[in-house]
Amino acid sequence: MGASAVASCDKVDWTAAAKQYDNVGEMPSFVAQLRQCADMWSATSIKVDSSKLQGKQLEAFDLVNKHFSCQNQQQPLKVIVSGTAGTGKS
């Protein structure tokens, strides 16, 4: 970002700009709601019957299960699951 771009940002009245959004004041409760939902989701255990999985489905399940079973896992798991509709990606 050049010096002229930074200088032009200094001239913006951010308070007035924020007033055009009626719900900006709701942000703290919105964030709290998201945190509550995330806590609820992490507390919910999803049961999967892995005996019903086959082939690549079972491989993917085992990969994800192994990753999240490791307590010291610091790197996110990045997986791309491709395929046409109806091929069992869900």
C-alpha positions in Angstrom: 0.0 0.0 0.0 1.5 3.3 -1.0 1.8 6.4 1.1 -1.0 8.1 -0.8 -3.4 5.3 0.0 -2.6 5.4 3.7 -3.0 9.2 3.7 -6.5 8.9 2.0 -7.5 6.4 4.7 -6.7 8.9 7.4 -9.3 11.3 6.0 -12.2 8.8 6.3 -14.8 9.4 9.0 -15.1 5.7 10.1 -17.7 6.5 12.8 -20.0 8.1 10.2 -19.4 5.2 7.8 -20.3 2.6 10.4 -23.6 4.4 11.1 -24.9 3.3 7.7 -25.1 -0.2 9.1 -28.0 -0.5 11.5 -26.8 -3.7 13.2 -23.2 -2.8 14.0 -24.2 -2.5 17.6 -25.3 -6.2 17.6 -21.7 -7.4 16.9 -20.8 -8.3 20.5 -23.9 -10.5 20.9 -23.4 -12.0 17.4 -19.9 -13.0 18.3 -21.1 -14.5 21.6 -23.8 -16.4 19.8 -21.2 -17.9 17.4 -19.0 -18.9 20.3 -21.9 -20.6 22.1 -22.8 -22.5 18.9 -19.2 -23.5 18.4 -19.0 -24.7 22.0 -22.2 -26.7 21.6 -21.0 -28.2 18.3 -17.7 -29.3 19.8 -19.5 -30.8 22.8 -21.7 -32.8 20.4 -20.4 -36.2 19.5 -21.3 -37.5 16.1 -21.4 -41.3 15.9 -20.4 -42.9 12.6 -20.8 -46.6 11.9 -17.6 -47.1 9.9 -18.6 -50.6 9.0 -21.0 -49.1 6.5 -18.2 -47.2 4.7 -16.3 -48.8 1.9 -13.1 -48.2 -0.1 -12.1 -44.5 -0.3 -14.8 -43.5 2.1 -13.2 -45.7 4.8 -9.7 -44.4 3.9 -11.0 -40.8 4.3 -12.7 -41.6 7.6 -9.6 -43.2 9.0 -7.5 -40.3 7.9 -9.7 -37.7 9.6 -10.3 -39.9 12.7 -6.5 -40.5 13.1 -5.8 -36.7 12.7 -8.3 -35.7 15.3 -7.4 -38.5 17.7 -3.9 -37.0 18.1 -4.0 -34.7 21.1 -0.8 -32.8 20.0 -2.0 -32.1 16.5 -1.1 -28.5 15.7 -1.4 -28.4 11.9 -4.9 -28.2 10.4 -6.0 -31.1 8.3 -6.6 -30.1 4.7 -8.5 -32.5 2.6 -10.2 -32.1 -0.8 -13.0 -34.6 -1.5 -14.0 -34.5 -5.1 -16.6 -36.4 -7.0 -19.9 -36.1 -8.8 -23.2 -36.0 -7.0 -24.3 -39.2 -5.4 -20.8 -40.7 -5.0 -20.8 -40.7 -1.2 -18.8 -37.6 -0.3 -21.0 -36.7 2.6 
